[in-house]
Amino acid sequence: MKSFIRANDGTEEALLALIAALSDRYDGERIPVLSEHLSFTLEDGLIVSRNEPGSVQHRGGFSDFIDLYAPALGMDIDTAVTTFAYGGREYRIQTWNGGYIGTLYTGGEVGIYSRPLSEAQVHPYEEKDAEEWAARIDDLSSDEVQNMCIMYDTVGEEDQIRIDLQVFNADGTKVLRREADATYWNLAMKPTFRRAPSKDELYTVATLYVDDPGLREAMADALREDGHQVAVNGERVDVTWSR
């Protein structure tokens, strides 16, 4: 999606001023409609997620099918999924980073979801390449379509964790940071307009605060197995997702 921002026409400055004013006004609090239905709010000049139990985002959970439509929603993002079993549930940790709302915003996300392990044993999940699947959507097998539509629930309060999210450029300069209290999903987007880097030039780092030692160990082991950099220190699981 091509940006409608034109050089030196004042639009960028006007939008930044509007974002700053709305951010000051709401500062992470509920915004009518936007928060109640979609779990978004404004905070420190960023568009961020809000843990809103009654929202569509919260009640709807997540599946690969949703990622399939990311380009149509103005996103150009990379994603990585790690799944693992613990305590009768299969957990899904997913990260995203790249461009949002066309070329206007840059950001990242980390989410945690789960489903009953008995369901996972009957219908095992296999991670996919969303772009590759989208390119041959008319030729997908029934098994591939079923895999794409596997739904994971947002984790309950007992499994929600603090997520300290950071997004970096490839050269190590920080794009943004956002800390979230106990939640299932932390998203943050920063207005970058014409200067937005491509998804291939970004990577995500997060600190996940996990109280349950068994869940923490299972999570760290699964992330390492998928090739990501992981360090555990007390309740902290520090993760750098491989690019």
ChimeraX attribute file (.defattr): number of C-alpha atoms within 10 A of each C-alpha:
attribute: neighborCount
match mode: 1-to-1
recipient: residues
	/A:1	15
	/A:2	10
	/A:3	11
	/A:4	13
	/A:5	15
	/A:6	11
	/A:7	9
	/A:8	8
	/A:9	9
	/A:10	10
	/A:11	13
	/A:12	19
	/A:13	11
	/A:14	11
	/A:15	14
	/A:16	15
	/A:17	13
	/A:18	13
	/A:19	19
	/A:20	17
	/A:21	14
	/A:22	17
	/A:23	19
	/A:24	14
	/A:25	13
	/A:26	14
	/A:27	17
	/A:28	19
	/A:29	14
	/A:30	17
	/A:31	18
	/A:32	10
	/A:33	11
	/A:34	14
	/A:35	23
	/A:36	19
	/A:37	17
	/A:38	17
	/A:39	23
	/A:40	25
	/A:41	24
	/A:42	27
	/A:43	21
	/A:44	16
	/A:45	20
	/A:46	24
	/A:47	20
	/A:48	24
	/A:49	23
	/A:50	28
	/A:51	22
	/A:52	18
	/A:53	14
	/A:54	14
	/A:55	18
	/A:56	14
	/A:57	21
	/A:58	20
	/A:59	13
	/A:60	13
	/A:61	17
	/A:62	22
	/A:63	16
	/A:64	19
	/A:65	17
	/A:66	11
	/A:67	21
	/A:68	18
	/A:69	14
	/A:70	15
	/A:71	16
	/A:72	12
	/A:73	13
	/A:74	16
	/A:75	21
	/A:76	21
	/A:77	21
	/A:78	21
	/A:79	18
	/A:80	17
	/A:81	17
	/A:82	18
	/A:83	20
	/A:84	18
	/A:85	18
	/A:86	16
	/A:87	10
	/A:88	10
	/A:89	16
	/A:90	21
	/A:91	26
	/A:92	22
	/A:93	19
	/A:94	17
	/A:95	24
	/A:96	23
	/A:97	28
	/A:98	26
	/A:99	29
	/A:100	24
	/A:101	19
	/A:102	19
	/A:103	24
	/A:104	22
	/A:105	22
	/A:106	30
	/A:107	31
	/A:108	32
	/A:109	25
	/A:110	24
	/A:111	21
	/A:112	25
	/A:113	24
	/A:114	24
	/A:115	20
	/A:116	16
	/A:117	18
	/A:118	12
	/A:119	12
	/A:120	17
	/A:121	10
	/A:122	8
	/A:123	13
	/A:124	12
	/A:125	18
	/A:126	11
	/A:127	12
	/A:128	14
	/A:129	13
	/A:130	19
	/A:131	15
	/A:132	10
	/A:133	16
	/A:134	15
	/A:135	10
	/A:136	9
	/A:137	14
	/A:138	8
	/A:139	11
	/A:140	13
	/A:141	10
	/A:142	9
	/A:143	10
	/A:144	15
	/A:145	15
	/A:146	14
	/A:147	19
	/A:148	21
	/A:149	15
	/A:150	18
	/A:151	18
	/A:152	20
	/A:153	19
	/A:154	25
	/A:155	21
	/A:156	12
	/A:157	10
	/A:158	10
	/A:159	17
	/A:160	20
	/A:161	22
	/A:162	19
	/A:163	26
	/A:164	18
	/A:165	24
	/A:166	23
	/A:167	27
	/A:168	19
	/A:169	17
	/A:170	14
	/A:171	8
	/A:172	10
	/A:173	10
	/A:174	14
	/A:175	19
	/A:176	17
	/A:177	19
	/A:178	20
	/A:179	15
	/A:180	18
	/A:181	15
	/A:182	18
	/A:183	22
	/A:184	25
	/A:185	28
	/A:186	25
	/A:187	26
	/A:188	27
	/A:189	27
	/A:190	21
	/A:191	22
	/A:192	18
	/A:193	21
	/A:194	16
	/A:195	11
	/A:196	19
	/A:197	18
	/A:198	16
	/A:199	22
	/A:200	14
	/A:201	14
	/A:202	25
	/A:203	25
	/A:204	24
	/A:205	22
	/A:206	24
	/A:207	21
	/A:208	22
	/A:209	21
	/A:210	21
	/A:211	16
	/A:212	12
	/A:213	11
	/A:214	11
	/A:215	17
	/A:216	19
	/A:217	15
	/A:218	15
	/A:219	24
	/A:220	21
	/A:221	14
	/A:222	17
	/A:223	20
	/A:224	15
	/A:225	12
	/A:226	14
	/A:227	12
	/A:228	17
	/A:229	15
	/A:230	20
	/A:231	14
	/A:232	15
	/A:233	8
	/A:234	11
	/A:235	15
	/A:236	18
	/A:237	19
	/A:238	18
	/A:239	20
	/A:240	18
	/A:241	20
	/A:242	12
	/A:243	15
